[in-house]
Amino acid sequence: MTDIADYPAPMIEAMELALGRLDVREGHAVIAKLAEPGLSGARRENLQRQLLTTVKLVMGNPRALGILGVEPQALPVALSGIWPFAQADQLRCAIEDTLGTAGKFRTTLNLQAPDGRAIHATFVAWTEADGRDAISFGLLDITEQICVQDSLLRLQAEMAHSDRLSTLGVMTATIAHEVRQPLAAMMTSAEAGLRWLHKTPPELRQVEDCLETIVLGATKANETVAKLRAMASNRGQAREVCDVKVLIEETAGFLRQELASRHATLSLDIAADLPTVIADGVQVRQVLTNLMVNAAQAMADAQCWSRALKVRARGDETFVIIEVEDSGPGIASADRERLFDGFFTTKATGLGLGLRICRAIIVDHGGTLDHLSKASAGSIFRFTLPIQDIVDGTHQET
């Protein structure tokens, strides 16, 4: 078997290779026991601990030993102090695959440096000659890449949250209107109920009607507040069966005042046989809100004489297709390719995040979001959502 020292040193240094070797002779018996049927959880955990104790690190170049936090004079050392117990089954797979027909194995390890730092490393194992005594391995420290990915995910979540909060600013007037209306009705009904109650004799039937009106008003106000809190929440929403018709109508109701303030006329064209989808209702409403408000703003900013906003929804065998069309100035051909790029915007005060986040939401749901060109003035944004049967079928297959 080729020794690590036989590798050309310049090549190892240039490629920043971390190489080592594991003695697995005593691990075969433990792996055989792990393959026995009917093992209890406690018995399996005990065998996994034995595997980490019996398999030993017997050789490693300075880079590998540095990643693993092992001093050269300490070799050989058991993997129990190096390999994370939570990934003990990955060690078993590494030995079986490397010494089996596969001849190699690859995984990602979450290690801990002696100073407590978390280290993420790609682990690749292979054999270089016949025999079952040892396997060679290489390590690639990917901690920096993982940290960057985590930072990007956090940034994306923060941008999505910021975009959600920005939509609340647009909807403030509508929220105030929606809450003020039931509160005013409740106040009127309460005052009327008191008058009916003070009559001699009291008009109890009229009082009962007033109380029912108050209950309905309180229910509507509570629903409005609940929707507002859900929109503002930064917690992930659970996906569930959603009626797209209801989502569109709810969004249209939310935006009624906003659209009216910009003199936009909204029309809905929703197919009667629209299938249901599995989706995060809050996020889908966020996408609809962004597209509808963008359209209304574009028509108002361009001072269009006709400000027609249309929302259509229909279904095919696999998707529900929603289109938001306006009669505004449209998108310049030079800008169409960059519409969904981060920080690109055609608005003087825009951040250029809305459409990018909307597309990310829809893609995460398994759909698409695109801009369609129109022969006449205006724009069409079309997005799709997989219907419930397709999503359920995919889940069953996986």
ABEGO torsion letter per residue (X at the ends): XBBAAABBAAAAAAAGBBBBBBBAAAAAAAAAAAABBGBBAAAAAAAAAAAAAABBBABBBAAAAAAAGBBAAAOBBBAAAABBAAAAAAAAAAAAAAABAAGBBBBBBBBBBAAGBBBBBBBBBBBABBEAABBBBBBBBAAAAAAAAAAAAAAAAAAAAAAAAAAAAAAAAAAAAAAAAAAAAAAAAAAAAAAAAABOBBBAAAAAAAAAAAAAAAAAAAAAAAAAAAAABABBBBBBBBBAAAAAAAAAAAAAAAAAAAGBBBBBBBBAABBBBBBBAAAAAAAAAAAAAAAAAAAAAAGBABBBBBBBBBBBAABBBBBBBBABAEBBAAAAAAAABBGBBABAABAGAAAAAAAAAAAAAGBBBBBBBBABBEBBBBBBBBBAAAAAAAAAAX
